[in-house]
Amino acid sequence: MSDVLAFAGVSVVRGGKYLLRDVDWEVEEGQRWVVLGPNGAGKTTLIQIAAGRMHPTEGVAGVLSEVLGAVDVFELRPRVGLASAALAERIPVGERVRDVVLTASYGVVGRWQERYDRLDEGRADELLTALGAAHLAGRTYGTLSEGERKRVQIARALMTDPELLLLDEPGAGLDLAGREDVVARLAALAGDLDAPALVLITHHVEEIPPNFTDVLLLREGAVVAQGPIELTLTAANLSRTFGMPLLLERRGDRFTARADTSTGVVAAELPQPA
């Protein structure tokens, strides 16, 4: 079994509909994966399974050498760092930023009667500093810009020194400057050999940071392609994933994509994943 993630025939069915269908996927220690696909592709469902917050309907999901359904998920979850919109919505707007990060130690949102030692407080401060958010420590979460919130969420996800870090659309809702700031910080994190294995979800190739190694392309719950970015992230695979002819351009370590209007092919005519 893979050290980090090992999915074999993983499917999720809700209301008779497949949210994921027969997904085989492995993430090894040290890898940095991007999961790319349109709305409804199953990306967030995939990440919820990887975080131990959802079980597959079919197949076997291995997370950090444990098998979901045969492990206490409450012991597993602290080993996985997660930053997602659903989690962010639960953070009290009146919570101090430093406490937003600290409370990850207990896996709670909103400080209550739990106590933290100086090591916890020091780690929270170090993470905020590393993500350029030290000056926000005394602010309340509700006063932050969207870009500032994203940095705080990533710091929180790293608080427990996880073995796997899952980032669900960290660029969502950001303006150009905010997106580029987050991309740069994630590139630095991905380039750190001591950082955990990373999985980043996005809709946009422009949000793929440098130093990410592999890509998984999803459409309608099924895998279109997966493997090293250099070989797998192609215009053909991207077009099949998004259901329309696309041009893909790479400049240095960054990607851009746009519609290919020269073909005359409409989205419905493109082959769909099996």
Backbone as CSV, one residue per row, in Angstrom:
resi,resn,N_x,N_y,N_z,CA_x,CA_y,CA_z,C_x,C_y,C_z
1,MET,0.840,-1.194,0.000,0.000,0.000,0.000,0.880,1.250,0.000
2,SER,0.452,2.272,-0.706,1.165,3.547,-0.714,1.265,4.104,0.700
3,ASP,2.346,4.841,0.957,2.530,5.441,2.272,1.470,6.484,2.585
4,VAL,0.955,7.156,1.544,0.085,8.304,1.777,-1.357,8.009,1.373
5,LEU,-1.629,7.845,0.103,-2.977,7.520,-0.365,-2.918,6.341,-1.331
6,ALA,-3.871,5.434,-1.197,-3.976,4.304,-2.112,-5.457,3.997,-2.311
7,PHE,-6.010,4.472,-3.425,-7.414,4.244,-3.765,-7.487,3.150,-4.819
8,ALA,-8.327,2.162,-4.587,-8.503,1.065,-5.533,-9.988,0.871,-5.806
9,GLY,-10.416,1.185,-7.017,-11.822,1.013,-7.397,-12.772,1.837,-6.553
10,VAL,-12.360,3.017,-6.122,-13.172,3.830,-5.222,-14.325,4.492,-5.977
11,SER,-15.536,4.249,-5.493,-16.737,4.892,-6.025,-17.556,5.437,-4.870
12,VAL,-18.267,6.527,-5.152,-19.200,7.102,-4.187,-20.528,7.312,-4.907
13,VAL,-21.587,6.756,-4.322,-22.921,6.854,-4.913,-23.844,7.547,-3.928
14,ARG,-24.544,8.560,-4.403,-25.524,9.275,-3.603,-26.793,9.476,-4.432
15,GLY,-27.926,9.008,-3.905,-29.187,9.154,-4.622,-29.181,8.481,-5.970
16,GLY,-28.470,7.365,-6.077,-28.399,6.632,-7.334,-27.434,7.224,-8.347
17,LYS,-26.725,8.302,-7.984,-25.792,8.950,-8.900,-24.366,8.737,-8.425
18,TYR,-23.476,8.442,-9.367,-22.069,8.279,-9.042,-21.399,9.642,-8.942
19,LEU,-20.884,9.982,-7.735,-20.070,11.180,-7.573,-18.618,10.887,-7.910
20,LEU,-18.197,9.662,-7.634,-16.916,9.126,-8.085,-17.169,7.740,-8.644
21,ARG,-16.419,7.391,-9.679,-16.639,6.086,-10.299,-15.306,5.381,-10.551
22,ASP,-15.060,4.305,-9.792,-13.945,3.387,-10.039,-12.600,4.115,-10.134
23,VAL,-12.276,4.887,-9.117,-11.037,5.665,-9.117,-9.889,4.839,-8.517
24,ASP,-8.836,4.683,-9.302,-7.576,4.110,-8.838,-6.562,5.253,-8.777
25,TRP,-5.908,5.434,-7.619,-5.020,6.590,-7.460,-4.087,6.332,-6.291
26,GLU,-2.815,6.652,-6.474,-1.837,6.529,-5.395,-1.025,7.805,-5.263
27,VAL,-0.806,8.209,-4.035,0.042,9.355,-3.719,1.158,8.868,-2.810
28,GLU,2.390,9.110,-3.224,3.548,8.679,-2.449,4.114,9.835,-1.632
29,GLU,4.858,9.494,-0.615,5.519,10.505,0.204,6.402,11.395,-0.668
30,GLY,6.325,12.701,-0.461,7.129,13.638,-1.218,6.497,14.131,-2.499
31,GLN,5.400,13.526,-2.932,4.739,13.973,-4.155,3.852,15.183,-3.882
32,ARG,3.642,15.983,-4.935,2.768,17.151,-4.883,1.794,17.041,-6.046
33,TRP,0.544,16.717,-5.733,-0.466,16.447,-6.746,-1.427,17.622,-6.918
34,VAL,-1.832,17.843,-8.163,-2.931,18.738,-8.491,-4.099,17.884,-8.981
35,VAL,-5.291,18.136,-8.453,-6.508,17.485,-8.943,-7.294,18.546,-9.697
36,LEU,-7.508,18.294,-10.981,-8.039,19.310,-11.878,-9.311,18.797,-12.540
37,GLY,-10.330,19.657,-12.637,-11.562,19.261,-13.316,-12.637,20.313,-13.164
38,PRO,-13.699,20.210,-13.936,-14.788,21.193,-13.876,-15.659,20.998,-12.642
39,ASN,-16.611,21.898,-12.450,-17.596,21.729,-11.383,-18.313,20.398,-11.557
40,GLY,-18.546,19.708,-10.448,-19.258,18.434,-10.509,-18.409,17.265,-10.926
41,ALA,-17.090,17.465,-11.010,-16.215,16.377,-11.453,-15.951,15.353,-10.361
42,GLY,-16.223,15.719,-9.099,-15.965,14.806,-7.990,-14.722,15.151,-7.196
43,LYS,-14.144,16.326,-7.447,-12.886,16.694,-6.788,-13.046,16.811,-5.275
44,THR,-14.072,17.523,-4.820,-14.260,17.705,-3.384,-14.628,16.386,-2.709
45,THR,-15.400,15.543,-3.376,-15.702,14.215,-2.835,-14.420,13.423,-2.640
46,LEU,-13.532,13.482,-3.621,-12.246,12.787,-3.539,-11.451,13.259,-2.327
47,ILE,-11.418,14.578,-2.126,-10.628,15.139,-1.037,-11.254,14.812,0.317
48,GLN,-12.578,14.709,0.381,-13.237,14.345,1.631,-12.890,12.914,2.035
49,ILE,-12.754,12.042,1.065,-12.322,10.674,1.369,-10.872,10.681,1.835
50,ALA,-10.018,11.426,1.137,-8.613,11.498,1.512,-8.423,12.074,2.914
51,ALA,-9.355,12.932,3.332,-9.286,13.536,4.662,-9.914,12.656,5.737
52,GLY,-10.461,11.520,5.364,-11.101,10.638,6.339,-12.445,11.131,6.812
53,ARG,-13.084,11.996,6.019,-14.380,12.560,6.387,-15.535,11.964,5.599
54,MET,-15.223,11.040,4.714,-16.246,10.336,3.950,-15.692,8.963,3.587
55,HIS,-16.567,7.966,3.589,-16.177,6.614,3.199,-16.684,6.315,1.792
56,PRO,-15.926,5.545,1.025,-16.415,5.176,-0.309,-17.574,4.201,-0.229
57,THR,-18.438,4.267,-1.217,-19.530,3.292,-1.332,-18.998,1.950,-1.813
58,GLU,-18.029,2.015,-2.707,-17.394,0.817,-3.263,-15.887,1.036,-3.298
59,GLY,-15.133,-0.060,-3.282,-13.688,0.027,-3.383,-13.007,0.191,-2.035
60,VAL,-11.700,0.347,-2.090,-10.863,0.450,-0.884,-10.102,1.772,-0.928
61,ALA,-10.158,2.517,0.178,-9.442,3.779,0.290,-8.426,3.678,1.416
62,GLY,-7.152,3.707,1.068,-6.091,3.708,2.055,-5.590,5.119,2.274
63,VAL,-5.504,5.515,3.549,-5.029,6.848,3.913,-3.943,6.691,4.971
64,LEU,-2.713,7.115,4.641,-1.587,7.033,5.570,-1.430,5.614,6.123
65,SER,-1.477,4.658,5.198,-1.290,3.231,5.494,-2.397,2.619,6.334
66,GLU,-3.514,3.332,6.480,-4.690,2.798,7.153,-5.814,2.673,6.128
67,VAL,-6.752,1.770,6.383,-7.871,1.551,5.466,-9.136,2.112,6.085
68,LEU,-9.793,3.022,5.371,-11.050,3.571,5.868,-12.066,2.455,6.049
69,GLY,-12.724,2.485,7.198,-13.642,1.414,7.560,-13.019,0.433,8.528
70,ALA,-11.667,0.482,8.648,-10.974,-0.411,9.571,-10.048,0.375,10.495
71,VAL,-10.294,1.687,10.605,-9.456,2.539,11.438,-10.352,3.569,12.122
72,ASP,-9.946,4.003,13.300,-10.652,5.066,14.002,-10.320,6.388,13.313
73,VAL,-11.287,6.956,12.598,-11.021,8.168,11.819,-10.684,9.351,12.714
74,PHE,-11.121,9.315,13.965,-10.813,10.424,14.869,-9.336,10.423,15.268
75,GLU,-8.677,9.275,15.155,-7.237,9.214,15.348,-6.498,9.530,14.044
76,LEU,-7.118,9.233,12.924,-6.504,9.464,11.619,-6.533,10.941,11.214
77,ARG,-7.638,11.608,11.456,-7.828,12.973,10.948,-6.766,13.971,11.382
78,PRO,-6.257,13.935,12.638,-5.209,14.899,12.985,-3.930,14.743,12.176
79,ARG,-3.755,13.604,11.519,-2.559,13.372,10.706,-2.698,13.974,9.310
80,VAL,-3.895,14.500,9.016,-4.186,15.075,7.700,-4.560,16.542,7.875
81,GLY,-3.819,17.435,7.248,-4.169,18.850,7.257,-5.133,19.156,6.134
82,LEU,-6.190,19.910,6.436,-7.225,20.206,5.443,-7.571,21.682,5.472
83,ALA,-7.554,22.306,4.311,-8.055,23.666,4.140,-9.117,23.625,3.056
84,SER,-10.366,23.970,3.429,-11.470,23.892,2.480,-12.481,24.979,2.777
85,ALA,-13.315,25.265,1.793,-14.348,26.287,1.971,-15.336,25.877,3.052
86,ALA,-15.677,24.583,3.102,-16.640,24.108,4.099,-16.104,24.316,5.512
87,LEU,-14.817,24.059,5.709,-14.215,24.261,7.026,-14.115,25.752,7.336
88,ALA,-13.753,26.552,6.343,-13.604,27.989,6.556,-14.911,28.639,6.987
89,GLU,-16.028,28.141,6.466,-17.328,28.712,6.816,-17.677,28.514,8.288
90,ARG,-17.036,27.544,8.950,-17.313,27.252,10.352,-16.480,28.100,11.309
91,ILE,-15.484,28.802,10.788,-14.629,29.612,11.655,-15.389,30.848,12.108
92,PRO,-15.512,31.086,13.397,-16.240,32.271,13.885,-15.569,33.561,13.412
93,VAL,-16.361,34.491,12.932,-15.787,35.731,12.405,-15.129,36.559,13.502
94,GLY,-15.540,36.350,14.755,-14.958,37.090,15.859,-13.740,36.445,16.475
95,GLU,-13.311,35.308,15.948,-12.148,34.593,16.483,-10.855,35.323,16.113
96,ARG,-9.944,35.439,17.072,-8.631,36.012,16.763,-7.875,35.067,15.832
97,VAL,-7.108,35.650,14.917,-6.396,34.864,13.912,-5.464,33.842,14.559
98,ARG,-4.751,34.250,15.585,-3.843,33.312,16.260,-4.612,32.118,16.798
99,ASP,-5.809,32.349,17.328,-6.621,31.256,17.864,-7.204,30.382,16.758
100,VAL,-7.459,30.965,15.593,-7.917,30.169,14.446,-6.897,29.077,14.138
101,VAL,-5.624,29.437,14.208,-4.560,28.473,13.941,-4.387,27.519,15.121
102,LEU,-4.374,28.056,16.339,-4.156,27.244,17.545,-5.187,26.135,17.705
103,THR,-6.453,26.424,17.442,-7.519,25.457,17.709,-7.425,24.206,16.855
104,ALA,-6.619,24.258,15.793,-6.411,23.046,14.998,-5.749,21.952,15.828
105,SER,-5.030,22.332,16.887,-4.368,21.338,17.745,-5.366,20.370,18.359
106,TYR,-6.576,20.875,18.650,-7.632,20.040,19.229,-8.663,19.624,18.182
107,GLY,-8.462,20.027,16.941,-9.411,19.671,15.893,-10.751,20.340,16.064
108,VAL,-10.757,21.539,16.675,-12.016,22.256,16.885,-11.955,23.592,16.160
109,VAL,-13.116,24.184,15.975,-13.223,25.507,15.374,-13.880,26.415,16.405
110,GLY,-13.171,27.434,16.842,-13.680,28.317,17.882,-13.104,27.930,19.237
111,ARG,-12.351,28.835,19.824,-11.709,28.535,21.108,-12.734,28.573,22.228
112,TRP,-12.589,27.608,23.166,-13.535,27.524,24.268,-12.760,27.443,25.577
113,GLN,-12.647,26.253,26.182,-11.960,26.122,27.458,-10.664,25.316,27.353
114,GLU,-10.301,24.920,26.140,-9.072,24.150,25.986,-7.853,25.032,26.290
115,ARG,-6.760,24.397,26.672,-5.546,25.114,27.032,-4.417,24.745,26.072
116,TYR,-3.533,25.694,25.828,-2.416,25.495,24.914,-1.122,25.873,25.624
117,ASP,-0.064,25.127,25.333,1.221,25.456,25.958,2.027,26.373,25.041
118,ARG,3.204,26.737,25.512,4.027,27.686,24.758,4.501,27.101,23.436
119,LEU,4.683,25.787,23.381,5.090,25.157,22.121,4.001,25.331,21.064
120,ASP,2.747,25.124,21.463,1.636,25.324,20.528,1.584,26.772,20.052
121,GLU,1.699,27.681,20.998,1.625,29.098,20.644,2.792,29.497,19.747
122,GLY,3.966,28.951,20.043,5.132,29.252,19.216,4.995,28.724,17.814
123,ARG,4.431,27.513,17.675,4.250,26.944,16.333,3.236,27.758,15.541
124,ALA,2.150,28.168,16.178,1.157,28.989,15.492,1.786,30.276,14.980
125,ASP,2.612,30.898,15.809,3.275,32.139,15.410,4.253,31.899,14.259
126,GLU,4.986,30.779,14.317,5.930,30.466,13.245,5.219,30.243,11.919
127,LEU,4.081,29.552,11.955,3.346,29.282,10.728,2.762,30.569,10.138
128,LEU,2.231,31.422,10.994,1.708,32.697,10.511,2.823,33.532,9.897
129,THR,3.998,33.507,10.506,5.144,34.239,9.959,5.550,33.673,8.602
130,ALA,5.621,32.340,8.497,6.026,31.699,7.250,5.078,32.018,6.105
131,LEU,3.810,32.256,6.426,2.817,32.536,5.402,2.526,34.031,5.270
132,GLY,3.404,34.844,5.832,3.268,36.286,5.690,2.053,36.853,6.381
133,ALA,1.659,36.227,7.492,0.443,36.653,8.187,0.690,36.960,9.658
134,ALA,1.948,37.125,10.053,2.249,37.386,11.466,1.583,38.669,11.948
135,HIS,1.494,39.651,11.077,0.903,40.938,11.470,-0.603,40.849,11.664
136,LEU,-1.192,39.712,11.289,-2.642,39.528,11.420,-3.023,38.809,12.717
137,ALA,-2.046,38.367,13.499,-2.303,37.469,14.631,-3.353,38.000,15.595
138,GLY,-3.360,39.293,15.847,-4.302,39.857,16.806,-5.607,40.325,16.197
139,ARG,-5.715,40.261,14.888,-6.949,40.672,14.215,-8.017,39.598,14.371
140,THR,-9.267,39.968,14.173,-10.338,38.976,14.135,-10.501,38.474,12.709
141,TYR,-10.880,37.214,12.597,-10.945,36.549,11.300,-11.883,37.274,10.330
142,GLY,-12.969,37.800,10.852,-13.957,38.454,10.004,-13.487,39.742,9.373
143,THR,-12.402,40.320,9.876,-11.891,41.584,9.317,-10.873,41.354,8.202
144,LEU,-10.531,40.111,7.908,-9.491,39.816,6.925,-10.033,39.847,5.509
145,SER,-9.156,40.157,4.577,-9.498,40.013,3.164,-9.522,38.537,2.807
146,GLU,-10.045,38.207,1.640,-10.115,36.796,1.233,-8.719,36.196,1.104
147,GLY,-7.781,36.958,0.561,-6.418,36.458,0.453,-5.781,36.208,1.804
148,GLU,-6.011,37.101,2.756,-5.487,36.912,4.102,-6.105,35.686,4.756
149,ARG,-7.391,35.494,4.535,-8.054,34.306,5.104,-7.447,33.020,4.558
150,LYS,-7.133,33.004,3.275,-6.551,31.797,2.676,-5.222,31.460,3.339
151,ARG,-4.398,32.479,3.590,-3.110,32.227,4.228,-3.291,31.688,5.650
152,VAL,-4.258,32.234,6.371,-4.535,31.762,7.732,-5.049,30.326,7.703
153,GLN,-5.890,29.998,6.733,-6.413,28.643,6.615,-5.297,27.638,6.358
154,ILE,-4.330,28.013,5.521,-3.205,27.116,5.250,-2.359,26.944,6.501
155,ALA,-2.129,28.031,7.235,-1.386,27.930,8.497,-2.100,26.986,9.456
156,ARG,-3.406,27.109,9.559,-4.189,26.229,10.423,-4.034,24.769,9.994
157,ALA,-4.073,24.516,8.686,-3.973,23.146,8.180,-2.613,22.521,8.500
158,LEU,-1.596,23.351,8.673,-0.252,22.851,8.963,0.020,22.724,10.466
159,MET,-0.891,23.186,11.299,-0.644,23.310,12.738,-0.271,21.983,13.392
160,THR,-0.894,20.903,12.987,-0.642,19.608,13.637,0.544,18.864,13.032
161,ASP,1.344,19.547,12.185,2.473,18.912,11.504,1.991,17.649,10.772
162,PRO,1.037,17.811,9.838,0.395,16.653,9.216,1.332,15.906,8.271
163,GLU,0.978,14.652,8.022,1.704,13.833,7.055,1.160,14.016,5.644
164,LEU,-0.015,14.612,5.536,-0.663,14.870,4.250,-1.398,16.195,4.370
165,LEU,-1.217,17.071,3.374,-1.884,18.368,3.363,-2.800,18.438,2.157
166,LEU,-4.097,18.694,2.404,-5.118,18.769,1.362,-5.627,20.194,1.266
167,LEU,-5.563,20.779,0.076,-5.970,22.165,-0.151,-7.062,22.190,-1.214
168,ASP,-8.273,22.499,-0.781,-9.429,22.483,-1.676,-9.674,23.894,-2.210
169,GLU,-9.232,24.150,-3.425,-9.418,25.420,-4.124,-8.926,26.622,-3.318
170,PRO,-7.640,26.663,-2.986,-7.133,27.797,-2.216,-7.160,29.115,-2.986
171,GLY,-7.285,29.055,-4.317,-7.334,30.280,-5.104,-8.730,30.810,-5.351
172,ALA,-9.750,30.098,-4.881,-11.136,30.507,-5.155,-11.443,31.849,-4.502
173,GLY,-12.072,32.752,-5.267,-12.514,34.029,-4.730,-11.432,35.087,-4.615
174,LEU,-10.220,34.789,-5.091,-9.126,35.742,-4.972,-8.996,36.588,-6.239
175,ASP,-8.568,37.842,-6.062,-8.231,38.647,-7.229,-6.847,38.222,-7.719
176,LEU,-6.376,38.851,-8.790,-5.127,38.427,-9.406,-3.955,38.495,-8.431
177,ALA,-3.841,39.611,-7.711,-2.734,39.750,-6.764,-2.821,38.719,-5.652
178,GLY,-4.033,38.489,-5.123,-4.215,37.506,-4.071,-3.889,36.108,-4.539
179,ARG,-4.319,35.779,-5.767,-4.023,34.452,-6.321,-2.525,34.252,-6.461
180,GLU,-1.830,35.233,-7.010,-0.400,35.087,-7.235,0.370,34.991,-5.919
181,ASP,-0.105,35.680,-4.902,0.527,35.573,-3.585,0.389,34.158,-3.042
182,VAL,-0.814,33.590,-3.116,-1.035,32.233,-2.618,-0.254,31.226,-3.446
183,VAL,-0.237,31.377,-4.779,0.511,30.461,-5.637,1.994,30.473,-5.273
184,ALA,2.552,31.650,-5.047,3.964,31.751,-4.693,4.263,31.061,-3.360
185,ARG,3.366,31.235,-2.387,3.588,30.616,-1.079,3.441,29.094,-1.154
186,LEU,2.522,28.613,-1.978,2.373,27.168,-2.144,3.549,26.583,-2.925
187,ALA,4.097,27.344,-3.854,5.282,26.883,-4.576,6.452,26.699,-3.619
188,ALA,6.612,27.650,-2.697,7.680,27.543,-1.705,7.459,26.340,-0.793
189,LEU,6.210,26.129,-0.388,5.888,24.977,0.458,6.167,23.671,-0.280
190,ALA,5.760,23.606,-1.547,5.962,22.387,-2.339,7.437,22.108,-2.560
191,GLY,8.264,23.165,-2.597,9.690,22.985,-2.794,10.452,22.619,-1.538
192,ASP,9.781,22.636,-0.398,10.402,22.287,0.886,10.404,20.768,1.039
193,LEU,11.580,20.177,1.090,11.676,18.719,1.179,11.090,18.174,2.469
194,ASP,10.969,19.010,3.493,10.409,18.570,4.766,8.884,18.710,4.823
195,ALA,8.297,19.312,3.798,6.847,19.499,3.776,6.150,18.164,3.544
196,PRO,4.914,18.031,4.014,4.184,16.776,3.800,3.796,16.607,2.335
197,ALA,3.314,15.437,1.993,2.719,15.234,0.675,1.560,16.212,0.503
198,LEU,1.417,16.755,-0.701,0.413,17.797,-0.949,-0.560,17.350,-2.028
199,VAL,-1.830,17.689,-1.828,-2.853,17.522,-2.858,-3.625,18.828,-2.945
200,LEU,-3.630,19.417,-4.129,-4.263,20.707,-4.377,-5.382,20.536,-5.387
201,ILE,-6.572,21.012,-5.054,-7.706,20.985,-5.972,-7.876,22.349,-6.616
202,THR,-8.123,22.365,-7.916,-8.406,23.613,-8.599,-9.197,23.359,-9.877
203,HIS,-9.843,24.450,-10.370,-10.485,24.419,-11.684,-9.552,24.933,-12.771
204,HIS,-8.497,25.642,-12.370,-7.750,26.469,-13.310,-6.277,26.090,-13.354
205,VAL,-5.743,25.866,-14.549,-4.327,25.537,-14.680,-3.458,26.714,-14.253
206,GLU,-3.973,27.922,-14.336,-3.220,29.104,-13.917,-2.908,29.083,-12.421
207,GLU,-3.630,28.282,-11.657,-3.435,28.214,-10.208,-2.498,27.088,-9.786
208,ILE,-1.909,26.384,-10.749,-0.973,25.311,-10.409,0.376,25.922,-10.050
209,PRO,0.831,25.770,-8.811,2.106,26.374,-8.416,3.294,25.605,-9.002
210,PRO,4.424,26.269,-9.186,5.663,25.545,-9.482,5.958,24.525,-8.385
211,ASN,6.735,23.524,-8.737,7.194,22.456,-7.839,6.149,21.372,-7.616
212,PHE,4.957,21.479,-8.216,4.019,20.373,-8.135,4.392,19.333,-9.186
213,THR,4.290,18.062,-8.804,4.898,16.986,-9.590,3.931,16.216,-10.470
214,ASP,2.673,16.064,-10.007,1.741,15.160,-10.682,0.367,15.799,-10.789
215,VAL,-0.451,15.257,-11.715,-1.797,15.780,-11.919,-2.783,14.634,-12.099
216,LEU,-3.971,14.798,-11.529,-5.091,13.885,-11.702,-6.220,14.683,-12.332
217,LEU,-6.696,14.249,-13.500,-7.754,14.933,-14.228,-9.058,14.152,-14.081
218,LEU,-10.108,14.823,-13.600,-11.399,14.188,-13.350,-12.501,14.836,-14.184
219,ARG,-13.428,13.998,-14.658,-14.640,14.499,-15.309,-15.785,13.554,-14.968
220,GLU,-16.870,14.106,-14.438,-18.066,13.330,-14.084,-17.714,12.143,-13.202
221,GLY,-16.802,12.363,-12.269,-16.450,11.345,-11.285,-15.450,10.317,-11.736
222,ALA,-15.043,10.366,-13.005,-14.132,9.365,-13.555,-12.781,9.988,-13.871
223,VAL,-11.744,9.173,-13.818,-10.400,9.626,-14.130,-10.226,9.715,-15.640
224,VAL,-9.830,10.902,-16.116,-9.505,11.081,-17.533,-8.054,10.695,-17.774
225,ALA,-7.167,11.176,-16.893,-5.741,10.873,-17.002,-5.082,11.199,-15.678
226,GLN,-3.924,10.595,-15.434,-3.150,10.906,-14.238,-1.703,10.559,-14.464
227,GLY,-0.811,11.288,-13.770,0.615,11.020,-13.895,1.422,12.293,-13.764
228,PRO,2.712,12.230,-14.099,3.572,13.413,-14.005,3.017,14.569,-14.837
229,ILE,3.090,15.770,-14.295,2.541,16.937,-14.976,3.127,17.099,-16.373
230,GLU,4.435,16.911,-16.515,5.092,17.144,-17.794,4.521,16.261,-18.901
231,LEU,4.067,15.061,-18.551,3.559,14.124,-19.545,2.036,14.124,-19.639
232,THR,1.359,14.449,-18.555,-0.083,14.233,-18.454,-0.905,15.483,-18.726
233,LEU,-0.390,16.645,-18.339,-1.139,17.878,-18.533,-0.919,18.359,-19.966
234,THR,-1.755,17.857,-20.881,-1.681,18.193,-22.292,-2.982,18.843,-22.728
235,ALA,-2.956,19.499,-23.876,-4.166,20.126,-24.408,-5.245,19.081,-24.665
236,ALA,-4.845,17.918,-25.155,-5.823,16.862,-25.455,-6.501,16.368,-24.180
237,ASN,-5.714,16.100,-23.145,-6.303,15.629,-21.884,-7.146,16.713,-21.231
238,LEU,-6.682,17.954,-21.305,-7.435,19.056,-20.719,-8.762,19.264,-21.456
239,SER,-8.748,19.118,-22.765,-9.974,19.261,-23.561,-10.983,18.189,-23.211
240,ARG,-10.529,16.953,-23.037,-11.440,15.872,-22.643,-11.995,16.111,-21.247
241,THR,-11.170,16.658,-20.371,-11.587,16.900,-18.993,-12.684,17.953,-18.909
242,PHE,-12.532,19.032,-19.657,-13.485,20.148,-19.577,-14.535,20.126,-20.680
243,GLY,-14.458,19.145,-21.569,-15.512,18.961,-22.560,-15.572,20.034,-23.626
244,MET,-14.425,20.652,-23.951,-14.369,21.630,-25.031,-12.937,21.730,-25.537
245,PRO,-12.753,22.123,-26.793,-11.384,22.230,-27.329,-10.611,23.354,-26.624
246,LEU,-9.445,23.020,-26.084,-8.647,23.988,-25.336,-7.216,23.996,-25.844
247,LEU,-6.616,25.179,-25.778,-5.190,25.330,-26.032,-4.483,25.480,-24.688
248,LEU,-3.369,24.805,-24.542,-2.598,24.862,-23.292,-1.214,25.409,-23.596
249,GLU,-0.790,26.374,-22.811,0.529,26.968,-22.997,1.290,26.931,-21.684
250,ARG,2.562,26.614,-21.786,3.427,26.607,-20.603,4.564,27.602,-20.796
251,ARG,4.738,28.465,-19.826,5.854,29.396,-19.809,6.595,29.221,-18.496
252,GLY,7.793,28.699,-18.573,8.531,28.383,-17.357,7.803,27.309,-16.570
253,ASP,7.443,27.624,-15.327,6.762,26.655,-14.463,5.266,26.926,-14.337
254,ARG,4.718,27.798,-15.180,3.316,28.167,-15.088,2.568,27.813,-16.368
255,PHE,1.243,27.591,-16.209,0.395,27.186,-17.323,-0.715,28.206,-17.549
256,THR,-1.171,28.295,-18.776,-2.388,29.045,-19.109,-3.182,28.216,-20.111
257,ALA,-4.496,28.398,-20.103,-5.370,27.674,-21.041,-6.445,28.617,-21.553
258,ARG,-6.863,28.388,-22.787,-7.971,29.150,-23.375,-8.652,28.293,-24.422
259,ALA,-9.833,28.703,-24.815,-10.593,27.947,-25.809,-9.878,27.962,-27.157
260,ASP,-9.921,26.832,-27.836,-9.394,26.733,-29.195,-10.546,26.964,-30.164
261,THR,-10.648,28.168,-30.675,-11.771,28.529,-31.557,-11.509,28.181,-33.006
262,SER,-10.339,27.632,-33.298,-9.992,27.356,-34.693,-10.531,26.026,-35.190
263,THR,-10.954,25.141,-34.275,-11.332,23.788,-34.683,-12.758,23.687,-35.206
264,GLY,-13.635,24.559,-34.716,-15.042,24.431,-35.085,-15.748,23.294,-34.385
265,VAL,-15.043,22.617,-33.462,-15.641,21.488,-32.723,-16.343,22.020,-31.513
266,VAL,-17.572,21.575,-31.250,-18.306,21.992,-30.062,-18.063,20.992,-28.952
267,ALA,-18.362,21.423,-27.728,-18.048,20.583,-26.577,-18.713,19.208,-26.652
268,ALA,-19.948,19.151,-27.107,-20.681,17.874,-27.115,-20.052,16.849,-28.038
269,GLU,-19.207,17.281,-29.002,-18.624,16.355,-29.960,-17.342,15.710,-29.457
270,LEU,-16.815,16.201,-28.330,-15.595,15.643,-27.797,-15.864,14.293,-27.128
271,PRO,-14.905,13.340,-27.245,-15.081,12.061,-26.554,-15.101,12.247,-25.061
272,GLN,-15.943,11.491,-24.388,-16.085,11.560,-22.942,-15.315,10.406,-22.311
273,PRO,-14.935,10.530,-21.028,-14.234,9.429,-20.364,-15.132,8.214,-20.242
274,ALA,-14.506,7.052,-20.305,-15.271,5.792,-20.210,-15.837,5.641,-18.813
